[in-house]
Amino acid sequence: MFPPILALLLLLHCGRIAPVVGQAVTPLAERCGPASANIVCISHYTAVMPGDFWRRPINNSFEPSQDVGYEGTLIASDPSWALAAHADFLVFDRARGLAVLGPQPTNQFRFAVADVFHDAPVYAPNSDELYFSQLQPGFLAQLVVNLTADPPTLSSKTADPPLYSANGAWFSDGLIYYCVGGGNRSVSEEVGGGAGRVARPGVYTLNTTSGRSNVVLNNYFGHYFNSCDDITVDAHGDVWFTDNDYAWGNRVDENAPVLGSATYRFRPRTGAVYLVEDTLQQPNGIAFAPDGQTLYLSDTGAIAPLILPQYGMRGYLDYNVTSPHTVYAFDVCRNGTALVNRRPVYLSKQWIPDGLKVARNGYLLTGTGGGVDVLDPDGTLLLTIKTNYTAVNVNWSGKDFETLWIVGVGGVSEISLDLPGPILS
């Protein structure tokens, strides 16, 4: 039996009892970091706000612009809070957050793009280009940033045959691996595909030198995939991808879902497909930790499609803030082939955690609407890279993968900070 005071100290040390937090810490926000950047540090994660705070409820729209966000919380009694709404970077962990930003961080809005979802940013090192997709019915090209130009320029390229609604992308062994969500006979026939080349959701590759694309997986034992969403490739060459219901809601697939939402592992050299996870409502982003021992998946079930094909109805249900908008971690076991020990690591502070990427040091990045949240491996929010458009996904470019790019609804940003991405083959 421990003496009472020793038992209390042990409970505090083990996290069983949290120290009591008193009055709100003021100011809640203050400028910090290099003077050359608009950085705002948040005090104590705003764990205690003045009692007059109010965050307007979401109006049930799945459009992220309808959410005022964390920074839009009204805190009338603390004028410092106004700084948060206009910052380029919000820092929550001062020591680690400012270390990530480095001595000269920049947040540049590079390109205005169509006011629709953009996703699948991926760097092609052989051509020094950043590819990303415009997710819009009937849109077949990939948008391409030429990084050899100064400043970078934006154009479009159409693969041969075209890739329709590529949601996720990963570069491996000289090819871009795409998770393609579009499935439409009429679009295929318009570009000369014919009945034998009908677009179906699945895994495709793109050779950026020749412009040729190739389908490597487009069914599960005769069933169409619902909406191949995001993708990564492990050290063994296996392709891991998420499959949710969003292609139907986005009107880029003529077929209603026939499989449950799930995450799969695909072995290209044998053609075998393995179900690895089927408990998430809408599996979305996917990324491995640098050592390959942890897989992160986001569940964006807060946004769910309306699936009533018998009545010709499609679209989206209202955003449900009480449904998952969560990042989960899984242990990878059985020689890198299976997942165990699901655990939540982050509930996004607004919208959903859409695209996921892991930096070289193991920090996790996720596009959450009003910006990109940077987390440590345990899910502690270190900072938010803010955008003036809906941030969806991110990736790195450059010889040393040190430049970060954000793509989303209506915009593309180039970010400079001290957080390099993984070195890819």
JOVENPE-V834638 format. One record per pair of residues at least 4 apart in sequence whose ideal C-beta (glycine too) atoms are under 7 Angstrom apart, sorted by the first residue. I is the first residue (numbers start at 1). J is the second residue. D is the distance in whole Angstrom. If there is no record, write none. Layout:
[[I | J | D] [I | J | D]]
//
This chain:
[[2 | 6 | 5] [2 | 7 | 4] [2 | 10 | 7] [3 | 7 | 7] [4 | 8 | 6] [5 | 9 | 7] [6 | 10 | 6] [7 | 11 | 6] [8 | 12 | 6] [9 | 13 | 6] [10 | 14 | 6] [11 | 16 | 4] [11 | 17 | 5] [12 | 17 | 6] [12 | 19 | 7] [21 | 47 | 6] [21 | 48 | 5] [23 | 48 | 7] [24 | 48 | 4] [24 | 49 | 6] [24 | 50 | 5] [25 | 43 | 4] [25 | 44 | 5] [25 | 48 | 7] [26 | 78 | 6] [27 | 43 | 7] [27 | 78 | 6] [27 | 80 | 3] [28 | 42 | 7] [28 | 43 | 5] [28 | 46 | 5] [28 | 75 | 7] [28 | 78 | 5] [28 | 80 | 6] [28 | 81 | 5] [29 | 40 | 5] [29 | 42 | 6] [29 | 43 | 7] [29 | 80 | 5] [29 | 81 | 6] [29 | 83 | 4] [29 | 84 | 5] [30 | 40 | 7] [30 | 41 | 6] [30 | 80 | 6] [31 | 39 | 7] [31 | 40 | 6] [31 | 83 | 7] [32 | 39 | 6] [32 | 40 | 7] [32 | 41 | 4] [32 | 91 | 6] [32 | 94 | 7] [32 | 98 | 7] [33 | 37 | 6] [33 | 39 | 4] [33 | 91 | 7] [33 | 98 | 5] [33 | 101 | 6] [34 | 103 | 6] [34 | 104 | 6] [34 | 105 | 7] [36 | 104 | 6] [37 | 88 | 6] [37 | 89 | 7] [37 | 105 | 5] [37 | 106 | 7] [38 | 87 | 5] [38 | 88 | 4] [39 | 87 | 7] [39 | 88 | 7] [39 | 89 | 5] [39 | 91 | 6] [39 | 101 | 7] [40 | 83 | 5] [40 | 84 | 6] [40 | 87 | 4] [40 | 90 | 6] [40 | 91 | 7] [41 | 91 | 5] [41 | 94 | 5] [42 | 46 | 6] [42 | 84 | 7] [42 | 90 | 6] [42 | 91 | 7] [42 | 92 | 5] [45 | 92 | 6] [49 | 53 | 4] [49 | 75 | 6] [50 | 75 | 6] [50 | 77 | 4] [50 | 78 | 6] [52 | 76 | 6] [52 | 77 | 6] [53 | 73 | 6] [53 | 74 | 7] [53 | 75 | 5] [54 | 74 | 5] [55 | 68 | 7] [55 | 73 | 4] [56 | 68 | 5] [58 | 66 | 6] [58 | 67 | 5] [58 | 319 | 6] [58 | 321 | 6] [59 | 66 | 5] [60 | 318 | 4] [60 | 319 | 6] [61 | 66 | 4] [61 | 318 | 7] [61 | 319 | 6] [62 | 303 | 5] [62 | 316 | 5] [62 | 318 | 7] [62 | 319 | 4] [64 | 351 | 4] [64 | 369 | 4] [64 | 390 | 5] [65 | 390 | 7] [67 | 350 | 5] [67 | 351 | 6] [67 | 369 | 7] [68 | 72 | 3] [69 | 350 | 4] [69 | 370 | 5] [70 | 349 | 5] [70 | 350 | 6] [71 | 84 | 4] [71 | 85 | 5] [72 | 85 | 7] [75 | 81 | 4] [83 | 87 | 6] [84 | 90 | 6] [87 | 386 | 6] [88 | 107 | 4] [88 | 386 | 6] [89 | 101 | 6] [89 | 105 | 6] [89 | 107 | 7] [89 | 383 | 6] [89 | 385 | 6] [89 | 386 | 7] [90 | 383 | 6] [90 | 384 | 4] [90 | 386 | 6] [91 | 97 | 4] [91 | 98 | 6] [91 | 383 | 5] [92 | 97 | 6] [92 | 381 | 5] [92 | 382 | 6] [92 | 383 | 6] [93 | 97 | 5] [93 | 380 | 7] [93 | 382 | 5] [94 | 98 | 6] [95 | 99 | 7] [96 | 100 | 7] [96 | 382 | 5] [97 | 101 | 7] [97 | 382 | 5] [97 | 383 | 4] [99 | 418 | 7] [100 | 374 | 6] [100 | 382 | 6] [100 | 383 | 6] [100 | 417 | 6] [100 | 418 | 6] [100 | 419 | 5] [101 | 105 | 4] [101 | 417 | 5] [101 | 418 | 7] [102 | 417 | 6] [102 | 418 | 3] [104 | 416 | 7] [105 | 416 | 6] [105 | 417 | 5] [106 | 415 | 7] [106 | 416 | 4] [107 | 385 | 6] [107 | 413 | 6] [107 | 415 | 6] [108 | 413 | 6] [108 | 414 | 5] [109 | 388 | 7] [109 | 411 | 6] [109 | 413 | 5] [110 | 152 | 7] [110 | 412 | 5] [110 | 413 | 6] [110 | 414 | 5] [111 | 154 | 5] [111 | 412 | 4] [112 | 410 | 7] [112 | 411 | 6] [113 | 118 | 6] [113 | 143 | 7] [113 | 410 | 6] [113 | 411 | 6] [113 | 412 | 6] [114 | 134 | 6] [114 | 136 | 7] [115 | 409 | 6] [115 | 410 | 5] [116 | 134 | 6] [116 | 135 | 6] [116 | 136 | 5] [116 | 409 | 7] [117 | 135 | 4] [117 | 392 | 6] [117 | 409 | 6] [118 | 132 | 6] [118 | 133 | 6] [118 | 134 | 6] [118 | 135 | 7] [118 | 392 | 6] [118 | 407 | 4] [118 | 408 | 6] [118 | 409 | 7] [119 | 132 | 7] [119 | 133 | 6] [119 | 135 | 6] [119 | 167 | 5] [119 | 355 | 7] [119 | 392 | 5] [119 | 393 | 5] [119 | 407 | 7] [120 | 132 | 6] [120 | 133 | 4] [120 | 166 | 5] [120 | 167 | 6] [120 | 168 | 5] [120 | 169 | 4] [120 | 178 | 7] [120 | 393 | 7] [121 | 130 | 6] [121 | 132 | 4] [121 | 393 | 6] [121 | 394 | 7] [121 | 395 | 4] [121 | 405 | 6] [121 | 407 | 5] [122 | 131 | 5] [122 | 169 | 4] [122 | 170 | 7] [122 | 171 | 5] [122 | 176 | 5] [122 | 395 | 6] [123 | 130 | 5] [123 | 171 | 6] [123 | 395 | 6] [123 | 396 | 6] [123 | 397 | 4] [124 | 129 | 5] [124 | 131 | 6] [124 | 171 | 6] [124 | 176 | 6] [124 | 208 | 4] [126 | 174 | 7] [126 | 208 | 7] [126 | 209 | 6] [127 | 208 | 5] [128 | 147 | 5] [128 | 148 | 5] [129 | 144 | 5] [129 | 145 | 6] [129 | 146 | 6] [129 | 147 | 6] [129 | 208 | 7] [130 | 145 | 4] [130 | 147 | 6] [130 | 397 | 5] [130 | 405 | 6] [131 | 142 | 5] [131 | 144 | 6] [131 | 169 | 7] [131 | 176 | 6] [132 | 142 | 7] [132 | 143 | 5] [132 | 407 | 5] [133 | 142 | 6] [133 | 166 | 4] [134 | 139 | 5] [134 | 143 | 6] [135 | 165 | 5] [135 | 167 | 7] [135 | 250 | 6] [137 | 251 | 5] [137 | 252 | 6] [138 | 187 | 6] [140 | 158 | 6] [140 | 162 | 4] [140 | 164 | 6] [140 | 187 | 7] [140 | 191 | 7] [141 | 156 | 4] [141 | 157 | 6] [141 | 158 | 4] [142 | 156 | 7] [142 | 157 | 6] [142 | 159 | 7] [142 | 163 | 7] [142 | 166 | 7] [143 | 154 | 6] [143 | 156 | 5] [144 | 155 | 5] [144 | 156 | 6] [144 | 157 | 5] [145 | 152 | 5] [145 | 154 | 6] [146 | 152 | 6] [146 | 153 | 5] [146 | 155 | 7] [147 | 152 | 5] [147 | 397 | 6] [149 | 153 | 5] [157 | 211 | 7] [158 | 162 | 5] [159 | 163 | 5] [159 | 206 | 5] [159 | 211 | 6] [159 | 213 | 4] [160 | 211 | 5] [160 | 212 | 6] [160 | 213 | 7] [161 | 191 | 7] [161 | 193 | 6] [161 | 197 | 6] [161 | 213 | 6] [162 | 191 | 5] [163 | 178 | 6] [163 | 180 | 6] [163 | 204 | 6] [163 | 206 | 7] [163 | 213 | 6] [164 | 180 | 6] [164 | 182 | 3] [164 | 184 | 6] [164 | 187 | 6] [164 | 199 | 5] [164 | 252 | 7] [165 | 180 | 6] [165 | 181 | 5] [165 | 182 | 3] [165 | 247 | 7] [165 | 252 | 4] [166 | 178 | 4] [166 | 179 | 7] [166 | 180 | 5] [167 | 179 | 5] [167 | 181 | 5] [167 | 228 | 7] [167 | 229 | 5] [167 | 230 | 6] [168 | 179 | 4] [168 | 229 | 6] [168 | 230 | 3] [168 | 231 | 4] [168 | 241 | 7] [169 | 176 | 5] [169 | 177 | 7] [169 | 178 | 5] [169 | 231 | 7] [170 | 177 | 5] [170 | 231 | 5] [170 | 232 | 5] [170 | 233 | 5] [171 | 176 | 6] [171 | 424 | 5] [172 | 177 | 6] [172 | 233 | 4] [172 | 424 | 7] [172 | 425 | 6] [173 | 425 | 6] [175 | 205 | 4] [175 | 206 | 7] [175 | 207 | 6] [176 | 205 | 7] [176 | 206 | 4] [176 | 208 | 6] [177 | 203 | 6] [177 | 205 | 6] [177 | 231 | 6] [177 | 233 | 6] [177 | 239 | 6] [178 | 204 | 5] [178 | 206 | 6] [179 | 203 | 6] [179 | 228 | 4] [179 | 229 | 6] [179 | 230 | 6] [179 | 231 | 4] [179 | 241 | 5] [180 | 201 | 6] [180 | 202 | 6] [180 | 204 | 5] [180 | 228 | 6] [181 | 201 | 5] [181 | 227 | 4] [181 | 228 | 6] [181 | 229 | 6] [181 | 246 | 7] [181 | 247 | 4] [181 | 252 | 6] [181 | 253 | 7] [182 | 187 | 7] [182 | 199 | 5] [182 | 201 | 7] [182 | 247 | 7] [182 | 252 | 4] [182 | 253 | 6] [183 | 199 | 6] [183 | 200 | 5] [183 | 201 | 5] [183 | 224 | 6] [183 | 247 | 7] [183 | 253 | 4] [183 | 254 | 6] [183 | 255 | 6] [184 | 188 | 7] [184 | 199 | 6] [184 | 252 | 7] [184 | 253 | 7] [184 | 254 | 5] [185 | 189 | 6] [185 | 198 | 5] [185 | 254 | 7] [186 | 190 | 6] [187 | 199 | 6] [188 | 193 | 4] [188 | 197 | 6] [188 | 198 | 5] [188 | 199 | 5] [189 | 193 | 6] [189 | 194 | 6] [193 | 197 | 3] [193 | 198 | 6] [200 | 218 | 4] [200 | 219 | 7] [200 | 224 | 6] [201 | 224 | 6] [201 | 225 | 4] [201 | 226 | 7] [201 | 227 | 6] [201 | 228 | 5] [201 | 247 | 6] [201 | 253 | 6] [202 | 215 | 6] [202 | 217 | 5] [202 | 218 | 4] [202 | 225 | 6] [202 | 228 | 6] [203 | 216 | 5] [203 | 217 | 4] [203 | 228 | 6] [203 | 231 | 7] [203 | 239 | 6] [203 | 241 | 6] [203 | 266 | 6] [204 | 213 | 5] [204 | 214 | 6] [204 | 215 | 5] [204 | 216 | 7] [205 | 213 | 7] [205 | 214 | 5] [205 | 216 | 6] [206 | 213 | 5] [207 | 212 | 5] [216 | 268 | 6] [217 | 266 | 5] [217 | 273 | 7] [219 | 223 | 6] [219 | 224 | 6] [220 | 225 | 6] [220 | 259 | 6] [220 | 273 | 6] [223 | 258 | 5] [223 | 259 | 5] [224 | 255 | 5] [224 | 258 | 6] [225 | 243 | 5] [225 | 259 | 7] [226 | 243 | 5] [226 | 244 | 6] [226 | 245 | 5] [226 | 247 | 6] [226 | 257 | 4] [226 | 259 | 6] [226 | 261 | 7] [227 | 243 | 6] [227 | 244 | 5] [227 | 245 | 6] [227 | 246 | 5] [227 | 247 | 3] [227 | 248 | 7] [227 | 253 | 6] [228 | 241 | 6] [228 | 243 | 6] [229 | 242 | 5] [229 | 243 | 7] [229 | 244 | 5] [229 | 246 | 7] [229 | 284 | 6] [230 | 241 | 7] [230 | 242 | 5] [230 | 284 | 6] [230 | 285 | 5] [230 | 286 | 5] [230 | 355 | 7] [231 | 239 | 6] [231 | 241 | 4] [231 | 286 | 7] [232 | 240 | 5] [232 | 286 | 5] [232 | 287 | 6] [232 | 288 | 6] [233 | 237 | 7] [233 | 239 | 5] [234 | 238 | 5] [234 | 240 | 6] [234 | 288 | 6] [234 | 292 | 6] [234 | 336 | 6] [235 | 292 | 5] [236 | 336 | 6] [237 | 268 | 7] [238 | 265 | 5] [238 | 266 | 7] [238 | 267 | 5] [239 | 266 | 4] [239 | 268 | 6] [240 | 263 | 7] [240 | 265 | 5] [240 | 286 | 6] [241 | 264 | 6] [241 | 266 | 7] [241 | 286 | 7] [242 | 263 | 5] [242 | 283 | 4] [242 | 284 | 6] [242 | 286 | 5] [242 | 297 | 7] [243 | 259 | 7] [243 | 261 | 6] [243 | 262 | 6] [243 | 264 | 6] [244 | 261 | 5] [244 | 282 | 4] [244 | 283 | 6] [244 | 284 | 6] [245 | 249 | 7] [245 | 257 | 5] [245 | 261 | 6] [245 | 282 | 7] [245 | 305 | 5] [245 | 307 | 6] [246 | 250 | 6] [246 | 305 | 6] [247 | 252 | 5] [247 | 253 | 4] [248 | 253 | 6] [248 | 256 | 6] [248 | 257 | 6] [248 | 305 | 5] [248 | 307 | 6] [248 | 314 | 6] [249 | 305 | 3] [249 | 306 | 7] [249 | 314 | 6] [249 | 315 | 6] [249 | 316 | 5] [251 | 314 | 6] [256 | 307 | 6] [256 | 309 | 4] [257 | 307 | 6] [260 | 278 | 6] [261 | 280 | 7] [261 | 281 | 7] [261 | 282 | 6] [261 | 283 | 6] [262 | 275 | 6] [262 | 277 | 6] [262 | 278 | 4] [262 | 283 | 7] [263 | 276 | 5] [263 | 277 | 4] [263 | 283 | 5] [263 | 286 | 7] [263 | 297 | 6] [264 | 273 | 6] [264 | 274 | 6] [264 | 275 | 6] [264 | 276 | 6] [265 | 274 | 5] [265 | 276 | 5] [265 | 337 | 7] [266 | 273 | 5] [267 | 272 | 5] [276 | 338 | 6] [276 | 339 | 5] [277 | 283 | 7] [277 | 297 | 7] [277 | 339 | 6] [279 | 342 | 7] [280 | 297 | 6] [280 | 299 | 4] [281 | 299 | 6] [281 | 301 | 3] [281 | 323 | 7] [281 | 324 | 6] [282 | 299 | 6] [282 | 300 | 5] [282 | 301 | 5] [282 | 303 | 7] [282 | 304 | 6] [283 | 297 | 6] [283 | 299 | 6] [284 | 298 | 5] [284 | 300 | 4] [284 | 354 | 6] [285 | 297 | 7] [285 | 298 | 4] [285 | 353 | 6] [285 | 354 | 6] [285 | 355 | 5] [285 | 356 | 3] [285 | 366 | 6] [286 | 297 | 6] [286 | 356 | 6] [287 | 296 | 5] [287 | 356 | 4] [287 | 357 | 6] [287 | 358 | 5] [288 | 292 | 5] [288 | 295 | 6] [288 | 358 | 7] [289 | 293 | 6] [289 | 294 | 4] [289 | 358 | 6] [289 | 362 | 6] [289 | 377 | 7] [290 | 358 | 7] [290 | 360 | 7] [290 | 362 | 6] [290 | 422 | 6] [292 | 332 | 6] [292 | 336 | 6] [293 | 331 | 7] [293 | 332 | 6] [294 | 329 | 5] [294 | 330 | 7] [294 | 331 | 6] [294 | 332 | 7] [295 | 330 | 5] [295 | 332 | 6] [295 | 339 | 6] [296 | 327 | 6] [296 | 329 | 6] [296 | 356 | 6] [296 | 358 | 7] [296 | 364 | 6] [297 | 328 | 5] [297 | 330 | 7] [298 | 326 | 7] [298 | 327 | 5] [298 | 353 | 4] [298 | 354 | 7] [298 | 356 | 6] [298 | 366 | 7] [299 | 324 | 4] [299 | 326 | 5] [299 | 328 | 6] [300 | 325 | 6] [300 | 352 | 4] [300 | 353 | 7] [300 | 354 | 7] [301 | 323 | 5] [301 | 324 | 4] [302 | 319 | 6] [302 | 320 | 5] [302 | 321 | 6] [302 | 323 | 4] [302 | 324 | 6] [302 | 325 | 4] [302 | 352 | 6] [303 | 316 | 6] [303 | 319 | 6] [303 | 352 | 6] [304 | 317 | 5] [305 | 314 | 7] [305 | 316 | 6] [306 | 313 | 6] [306 | 314 | 6] [306 | 315 | 5] [306 | 316 | 6] [306 | 317 | 5] [308 | 313 | 4] [325 | 347 | 7] [325 | 348 | 5] [325 | 351 | 7] [325 | 352 | 4] [325 | 353 | 6] [326 | 344 | 5] [326 | 346 | 7] [326 | 347 | 5] [327 | 345 | 5] [327 | 346 | 4] [327 | 353 | 5] [327 | 356 | 7] [327 | 366 | 6] [327 | 379 | 7] [328 | 342 | 6] [328 | 343 | 7] [328 | 344 | 6] [328 | 345 | 7] [329 | 343 | 6] [329 | 345 | 5] [330 | 339 | 4] [330 | 340 | 7] [330 | 341 | 6] [330 | 342 | 5] [331 | 340 | 5] [331 | 341 | 4] [332 | 336 | 6] [332 | 339 | 6] [333 | 338 | 5] [333 | 340 | 5] [334 | 338 | 4] [345 | 378 | 6] [345 | 379 | 3] [346 | 353 | 7] [346 | 375 | 6] [346 | 379 | 4] [348 | 352 | 6] [348 | 353 | 5] [348 | 368 | 5] [348 | 373 | 7] [350 | 368 | 6] [350 | 369 | 5] [350 | 370 | 6] [351 | 368 | 5] [351 | 369 | 3] [352 | 368 | 7] [353 | 366 | 4] [353 | 368 | 6] [354 | 366 | 7] [354 | 367 | 5] [354 | 392 | 5] [354 | 393 | 6] [355 | 366 | 7] [355 | 367 | 5] [355 | 392 | 6] [355 | 393 | 3] [355 | 394 | 6] [356 | 364 | 7] [356 | 366 | 5] [357 | 365 | 5] [357 | 394 | 5] [357 | 395 | 6] [357 | 421 | 7] [358 | 362 | 6] [358 | 364 | 6] [358 | 422 | 7] [359 | 363 | 4] [359 | 365 | 7] [359 | 419 | 5] [359 | 420 | 7] [359 | 421 | 6] [360 | 420 | 5] [360 | 421 | 6] [360 | 422 | 5] [362 | 377 | 5] [363 | 374 | 6] [363 | 375 | 7] [363 | 376 | 6] [363 | 419 | 6] [364 | 375 | 4] [364 | 377 | 7] [365 | 372 | 5] [365 | 374 | 6] [365 | 394 | 5] [366 | 372 | 7] [366 | 373 | 5] [367 | 372 | 5] [367 | 391 | 4] [367 | 392 | 5] [367 | 393 | 5] [367 | 394 | 6] [367 | 406 | 7] [367 | 408 | 7] [368 | 373 | 5] [368 | 391 | 7] [369 | 390 | 5] [369 | 391 | 6] [370 | 386 | 6] [370 | 387 | 7] [370 | 391 | 7] [371 | 384 | 5] [371 | 385 | 5] [371 | 386 | 4] [371 | 387 | 5] [371 | 391 | 5] [372 | 384 | 7] [372 | 385 | 4] [372 | 391 | 5] [372 | 394 | 5] [372 | 406 | 6] [373 | 381 | 6] [373 | 384 | 5] [374 | 382 | 5] [374 | 383 | 5] [374 | 385 | 7] [375 | 379 | 5] [375 | 380 | 6] [375 | 381 | 6] [375 | 382 | 6] [376 | 380 | 5] [376 | 382 | 6] [385 | 415 | 6] [387 | 391 | 5] [387 | 406 | 6] [387 | 408 | 7] [387 | 411 | 6] [387 | 413 | 6] [388 | 411 | 7] [389 | 408 | 5] [389 | 409 | 6] [389 | 410 | 4] [389 | 411 | 4] [390 | 408 | 5] [390 | 409 | 4] [391 | 406 | 5] [391 | 408 | 5] [392 | 407 | 6] [392 | 408 | 4] [392 | 409 | 7] [393 | 407 | 6] [394 | 404 | 6] [394 | 405 | 7] [394 | 406 | 5] [395 | 405 | 6] [396 | 401 | 4] [396 | 402 | 7] [396 | 403 | 6] [396 | 404 | 6] [396 | 420 | 7] [396 | 421 | 3] [397 | 403 | 5] [397 | 405 | 6] [398 | 402 | 5] [398 | 403 | 5] [400 | 420 | 6] [401 | 420 | 5] [401 | 421 | 4] [401 | 422 | 7] [401 | 423 | 6] [402 | 420 | 5] [403 | 414 | 6] [403 | 416 | 6] [404 | 415 | 4] [404 | 417 | 7] [405 | 412 | 7] [405 | 414 | 6] [406 | 412 | 7] [406 | 413 | 4] [406 | 415 | 7] [407 | 412 | 5]]
//
